[in-house]
Amino acid sequence: MIVSINRTEAEQILLKAFRERCLKSDEICINIKAVLTGSHKTYKYVLITGLLAKATDNKANAIALQAGAPIEGAYDARSLCHNVVVPFERDFLQSALGGSNEPFLNKPARFTHLSSTNAVRKGNDKETLLTLIHIFDSIKTSKLAGEYLACALEILNERITELKELTNSTIKYSPTLVEIYEFIFNFLDKSFEGETCAIIIGTLEKIFYEKLGANYKVITHKVNESGASSKEIGDIDIYKGDTFIYSIEIKDKAFSEYDVEHAFNKVLKANGRKGEFIYGPKATFDLKQIDHKLREFENKGFYTLLHDVYSYCKHTLLKIELYSKQEFIDTLFDTAIEINCKEDTKKWIQELLTELKWK
């Protein structure tokens, strides 16, 4: 039976594991460290991917490399690695696994599954292969896989610190940013008619412009009521002093090119020359039609930006010096109050903060 790994759930588990402490110090941990500090780059990715797969779905067989593997619990390890592990490494692990974009295209990962009969070089490569098989055979449950995944990520974190000290680099590693992104990722799992997207984007915009130290003002409006008064242009309006700069329109539901046209025309009417359109995880749209509409505005000299909320959050977190969870929480609460969000949305904030042990 082929196991389908839920990508969103895998991302949540990976973020959670990175935040947790390693509570193991047994032979399996020793073997995990040997693989992660060894010289075989591909097997490092195989290790993290296998642990993540098992932690996400108990039915997954961690030794599988392809969905077509002739074993019970086979899954598509390449997709899980390239779509989840690789972006996570790039964003949070300073390329500690090796910085590869597509590690499962390398020969050691192109077999259907890990096996002692796989054709690999003798010596270190063969020993690492056998160690991997032993690790995966020893981990029988999702719970254990999650615990050892936390250990593996802690080992990588230690590796980042060691490399920083050795090279005397200026790399800034902040577990706080990972925790904040984890909160964002989980918070956006529920929409509340677009309120979660608006709160997160408004929060990050406020923090970003506050860090610039200039006379900027970010106004977040109640969801689905932008333009309700003469002072409202988009869902979020940005000013420098009394001068309007641009607006952000937010959609976490189905939208069309007419929604984009309506949003950007309001900005033009307010003498703005650029607009941003951010869509949430629940949004659906016709990309071809939207692209055509964006080109129409760009041909008028109007600068446009369309992207998803996750990309927006990652890019914004990268640009701001945010090393205090309290600063993020305080601004989040201020924004939630500013848009007069629903009681259910407020309860969701409190529930998530409690679940992540932020309070």
N, C-alpha and C positions, 0 to 999 in steps of 0.2 A: 504494500500500500504506500502510495506517494503522500508525503506530508507537505502541506502548504503552510509556510511560515508567514504569519501576519506581520507585515512590515512595520505598521504603526506600533503594535505591541512589542516587537523586537527593539524598536528605537527607545520605547519607554523603559524596557528592562535594561538596556545598555546604559542609559542615563542614570537609572537607579543604582545599578551596580557600581558605576564610577563614583557615586556619592558615598557609598558604604565602605566600611572598614573591612579588611580581611581578618577573618576569625579562625583561619586555618594555619597550621604549621606542620603538616604531615608530609609523607612521601610524595603525594600528588602535587602539593605546592612546590616541593623541591624540583620535581620534573617540569612543572609549568615554568618555573624560573629558568631552568636549563634551556628550554626551547626559546623563551623570549629574550634571553641574553646571548643566545647562540648566534651563529653566522648565517643560518638558513632563513632568508627573508620570507619565502613563500609559506613555509610551515608555521611561521608566526601568525600569519593571516588565517591559515587553516585552523589553528588552535582557537583563536578568538571567535571565529565564525562557528566552529563546532560547539563551543561552550554556549554561545549565544543561542544557537538553534535549539539545543537541549533545554536551556533555561526558558525559552519561549514556548516550546511545545514538548511535553514529556514523550510524545510518540516519535519524535525526531531521533534518528540515529546519527550521532555526531561524526561517525567515520565516513559518512556519505559525502561525496563531492559533487554528484550529479543526481537529478531526480530519477534518472533511468538506471541507477545502480541496482544490481541484482540482490538487494538486501532489504529486510523489513525496515520501514521508517526512513527510506530514502527521501531526500529533499534537494531543492536547487540551491546548493551552497554558493555557487558563483553569484547568483542574483542577490542573495543575502549579504554577501561580502561586499560586492561592488555598490549596492544601493544603500547599505546601512553602515557597515564597518568602515569602509573607506572614507565616506564623508565625515563620520565621527572622528576618525583618526586625524583628518585634515583640520577639523574645527577645534578639537580639544586635546589631541595627543602629540602635537608638535612633530608629526611624522615618525613617532617612536617605533612603529612597526617596520618602517622602511620607506614610507612615502610613495608607495606604488598606487597608480590609478586603477589598474586591472590585474591584480596579483594572480587571479585564478586562470589567467591565460598562460601562465608559466607552466612548463611541462609537469612538475611534480603535482600540480593541482588539476591536471587534465585526465587523470584516471577516473573511473566511475566511483571509486571509493578507496579509502586507505587500506592497504593490504601489505603484508610482509613480502609478497611476491612482486610488488610494484618495481619497475625497473628504475632504480636510483643508484647514484654512485656509492661505492662502498666507503666505509669509514664514517665520518661525521653525519653525512646525509642519511645513510641507512640507520644509524643509531637514533637520529632525531625522528625518523619515520616510526620506528618501533616504540619510541617513547610516547609519541602522539597516540598511537593505537592503545598503548597501556593506559594512558590518561583517560581516554574516552571510554574504554572498557570498564574502568573503575568507577565511573560516575553514572549511577543508575537512575537518578531522578532529576526533575527540573529544579527542585529546591537546592540540591547539591551543586548542580551546574551553575545556578545563580551565585552561590557562595564562592565557588572557585573562579567564576568570571570576575567577581569583585576582587579576588586575590590577584588575578592576572592583571587587571587594570591598575591595581595599587603598585604592582611590580613595575609596570610601564611608567607610572607616575614617578617612582623612585629613579627610574632610568632617565627620565627627562631632567630631573634635578642633577643627577650625576653628570650628564652631558653638558648641562648649563655651566656647572662648576669647572669642568675640564676645558671648555672652550671660552669661558669668561664672556659668554654671549649676553645679549640684552633681551633674551626671551623672557616675556612676562607670563607666567603661568598663574592662573587664578581659579581655584576650585569654586569660588563664588560665582563666576560667570557660568560655569557648568550647571550649578544649582539653579541659577536664575533661568537659564534656558530650559532646564528640566521643568521648572514651574510653568513657564510659558507653553511648552509643548503639551503638558497635561491640561493646563487651563483651557487651551483652544480645542480640547476634545469635545467640549460642550459649547454651543453657540449662543443660546439665549437670544435668538433673533439678531445675531451680529454683535451683541454687547461685549462678548469676550474679546473679539478682534479689536473693537474700538478702544476698549480699555487698555489693552496691551500696546497698541500702536500709539495711542495718546500718551501713555506712560513713557515709552522710549523716546518719543519726540520731545517731551518736556525735559527729560534728563539730558538728551543730546544738546538742545539749544541752551539749557542752563549752563552746561559745561563751556560753551563758547564765550560766556562772560559778557556778551553784548546785550543790547536792549531788545531781545527777542521775546515774543509772546506766542504761546501755543494754546489755542482754544479748541477743546473737544466738545462737540455738540451731542445732544441726545440722539440715539440711533434712530434712523428713518425719519428724522425731522430736520435734516440740513436744508437751509433755505426757508425755514418756517418764519424767520424774521428777516428784516432787511440787513441785519448784521451777520447773518449766517450765509456762508457760501458753499463750503463742502462739509464733510463729516468732521474734518479737522482743518482749521485755518491757522496759518503761520504768518505772523506780522513781525516787522522790525520797526520798533517805535510805533507810529501810527500808519505805517506803510504796509499794505497787504503784499505778501510775497507769493504764496501759492497755497493750494488746498490739496488735501488727500481725501479721496473717495474710497469707501470701504464696502465690500460686498461679501457676505458669507452665505449666499444663496444663488440661485440661477440669475444670470444677468445677460444682457444683449448689448449690441453695439449702440443701441439707442440710450442705454443707461450711461455708457461712456460719453456719448455725445452730449447728453443732458448735463452731466457733471462738468465736463470741460467748457461747455458754453457758459456756465455760471461763472467759471473762473475768468473767462475772456470778458464777460460783461462787467466784472469787477476790476478790469484792467490788469489782470494777471497774465503772465506769459508762459507759465508752466503749470503742469498738474500731474499728480501721482494717483494711480488707481491700484489699490491693493486688494486681493481676493483671498478669502479664507478657505479652510479645508472642506467646507460644505458647498462651496461655489461650483457652478458648472457654467460653461460658455462655449461658444464656437470661436476657436482661436483664429481661424481664417478671417471671419467677419470682423473680429475685434482688431486684428492687425491692419485690416483695410481702413478701419475708422481711425486708428492711430496715425496712419500715414496721411490721411486727409488733414488732420490737425497739424501735423508736422510740416505739411506743404504750406500751411498758413503762417509758419514761423512760430508755432506753439510747441514747446518742448513737452514730451510726454514720457511717462514711466509706468509700466505695468509689471507687477510681479506678485508672487504669492507671499503670504504673511510669514511663513517660515524663513524664506530667503531674506525678507526684510529684517526680521528679528536678528538673524545671525549677522548680517552686515552691520546693523546698527550697534549691536553689542560689541562687535569688533572695533568700531570707531570711537567708542566712549570709554573713559576711564571710570569704570563702575566696579568698585571692589567692596561695596557695602550692601548687603541684602536689605538692611533697614531703609536705606535711601530708596531702593526699588519699591519696597513694600509701602512706604509712606506716600510715594508718588502714585503708586497703583491705587491706594485708597482715595487720594485726592481726585484722581481721574474718574473713579467709579462714582464718587459723590457728584462730580461736575456734570456727568451725563445723566444723573438721577437714575441709576440702573435699577433693575428689578430686585425684589427681595431674594428671589431664587439665585440670581447672580451673586449677590452678597454672600449668601450661604455657601455657594460653590467656592468662593475665594477663601472663606474661613475653613471649609472642609479640606481644601487642598493644602493650605498652610499647616493645618494640623497633621495631615497625612505625611507631609514631607518634613515634619518636625521642625518647622520654622518658628513655632511659638510654644 
